[in-house]
Amino acid sequence: MFEGFLSPMHMLIVAVIAVLLFGDRLPEVMRSMGRGLSEFKKGMRGLENSITSATDSSRTNVSYSRTDERDEVPTPRFDPPTSEPRAEAPHEPAHHDAEHHQEPAQPA
């Protein structure tokens, strides 16, 4: 009996209730309901069309450039040296921890 939402038994019950409530005015009521439903559908279509046209127009008016897409990151500036290059003598690496530094053993 409850296989579907609008089974034939449910439709029959709704029809009987409609006839009892509206009687002779039933065709007029059904006509006005049909008009109301069609007006509702037109309004929904108009709303959908206005939303899609607004999104389409906003997509075409917006233009992006590469600077808009990312933040500008400052790069370091390189200034070339003003004097002639000179050769420096190689030096030994500095030992930061003097306590762990062991002197080489002296032969006796």
C-alpha positions in Angstrom: 0.0 0.0 0.0 2.9 2.4 0.8 5.1 1.6 -2.1 5.4 5.1 -3.5 4.7 8.7 -2.4 2.0 9.2 -5.0 0.5 5.8 -5.3 -2.9 5.4 -7.0 -4.6 5.0 -3.6 -3.1 8.3 -2.3 -4.2 10.1 -5.5 -7.8 8.7 -5.1 -8.0 9.9 -1.5 -6.7 13.4 -2.5 -9.3 13.6 -5.3 -12.2 12.6 -3.0 -11.1 15.2 -0.4 -10.9 17.9 -3.2 -14.4 17.1 -4.5 -15.8 17.2 -1.0 -14.1 20.6 -0.2 -14.6 22.4 -3.4 -17.5 20.7 -5.1 -18.7 22.7 -8.1 -15.8 25.2 -7.9 -13.2 22.4 -8.4 -12.4 23.2 -12.1 -11.9 26.9 -11.2 -9.6 26.0 -8.3 -7.5 23.7 -10.4 -7.2 26.3 -13.1 -6.0 28.9 -10.7 -3.6 26.4 -9.1 -2.2 25.7 -12.6 -1.8 29.4 -13.4 0.0 29.9 -10.0 2.3 27.0 -10.7 3.2 28.3 -14.2 3.8 31.8 -12.8 6.1 30.3 -10.1 8.1 28.4 -12.8 8.4 31.6 -14.9 9.7 33.5 -11.9 12.2 30.8 -11.1 13.4 30.7 -14.7 13.8 34.5 -14.6 15.7 34.3 -11.4 18.0 31.7 -12.8 18.6 33.7 -15.9 19.4 36.8 -14.0 21.9 34.9 -11.8 23.6 33.3 -14.7 23.8 36.6 -16.7 25.3 38.4 -13.6 27.9 35.7 -13.1 28.7 35.6 -16.9 29.1 39.4 -17.0 31.3 39.5 -13.9 33.5 36.8 -15.4 34.0 38.8 -18.6 34.7 42.2 -16.9 37.3 40.9 -14.5 40.8 40.7 -15.9 43.8 39.5 -14.0 47.4 40.4 -14.5 50.4 38.5 -13.2 51.1 41.0 -10.5 47.5 40.7 -9.1 47.9 36.9 -8.7 50.9 37.0 -6.4 52.5 39.3 -3.9 55.6 41.2 -5.0 58.7 39.7 -3.3 61.7 42.1 -3.0 64.9 40.6 -4.4 68.3 41.5 -3.1 70.2 44.0 -5.1 73.7 43.2 -6.2 76.2 46.1 -6.4 79.5 45.1 -8.2 82.7 45.9 -6.3 84.4 49.2 -7.1 88.0 48.1 -6.6 90.2 45.6 -8.3 90.0 42.0 -6.9 92.8 40.9 -4.7 94.0 37.5 -3.7 93.7 36.5 -0.1 95.9 33.9 1.6 93.9 30.8 2.5 93.4 30.5 6.2 92.6 27.6 8.5 89.1 27.2 9.7 88.5 28.7 13.1 87.8 26.4 16.1 85.0 27.7 18.1 85.3 25.3 21.0 88.8 25.6 22.6 88.1 23.1 25.3 87.6 20.2 22.9 90.6 21.3 20.8 93.5 18.9 21.5 97.1 19.8 20.7 98.9 17.1 18.6 101.2 14.9 20.6 104.9 15.9 20.5 107.3 13.0 19.7 109.8 12.5 22.6 
